[in-house]
Amino acid sequence: RRSIRDKGARRTRQWWQAQVASQLLSILEAHSPALPHLDVGSKMNPLPKAPLEATTPSRPEAFFGKIPILGWTIAHAMQNQRFHPIESAYKQILTSRDRDEALAEWSPDQRSDAARMMTLLEEELGWKPPTFIPTDPCLVAFWAHEDGLDDVAAIRRIEHEWGIEFSDEELAKLQDYDLQAFIALIKNKSQQAVSGNRR
């Protein structure tokens, strides 16, 4: 009798799981955005940050985000579905750029730091290839599109490798910088740290 009850309970559980999965799939498909067309003109024009700034959670995503455990899982899946086309569009542009050409866009005094930064952005944030140019916005370059804490790890690594420390105010302004301005800030702070150590 117990095995019959167990089989019945298992079938009921499987039926409910199938129903939830089916509903989740239909919700995700209904709210799946199309691949955005990022109008950058030339591949060496800066990556636009408007798609990241403009995207907002749908009503179902916001609703599920308020429901613990299962709701959070559904909301997270919907968020990934919302961001995936934007990530793919950025990766298409980065792939179309040649790494040497991208590095040539940087001024000679920033080129070595830019090469280090590209390696860091590839290893910490998963941008492959990391063919960023000086005018690309930090909002895109430091977007934690694979893991919500990747940007924090990247900033900590920059602080460690360059021997600097960012203030809260500087980090709050990061999304307003382009990479050229950010590397200029890093070089300035690094020079200040070196001169401070000499005193």
Secondary structure as GFF3:
##gff-version 3
##sequence-region A 1 199
A	DSSP	alpha_helix	2	30	.	.	.	ID=ss1
A	DSSP	alpha_helix	50	54	.	.	.	ID=ss2
A	DSSP	alpha_helix	59	64	.	.	.	ID=ss3
A	DSSP	alpha_helix	70	96	.	.	.	ID=ss4
A	DSSP	alpha_helix	99	104	.	.	.	ID=ss5
A	DSSP	alpha_helix	108	125	.	.	.	ID=ss6
A	DSSP	alpha_helix	138	141	.	.	.	ID=ss7
A	DSSP	alpha_helix	150	162	.	.	.	ID=ss8
A	DSSP	alpha_helix	168	172	.	.	.	ID=ss9
A	DSSP	three_ten_helix	174	176	.	.	.	ID=ss10
A	DSSP	alpha_helix	179	198	.	.	.	ID=ss11
###
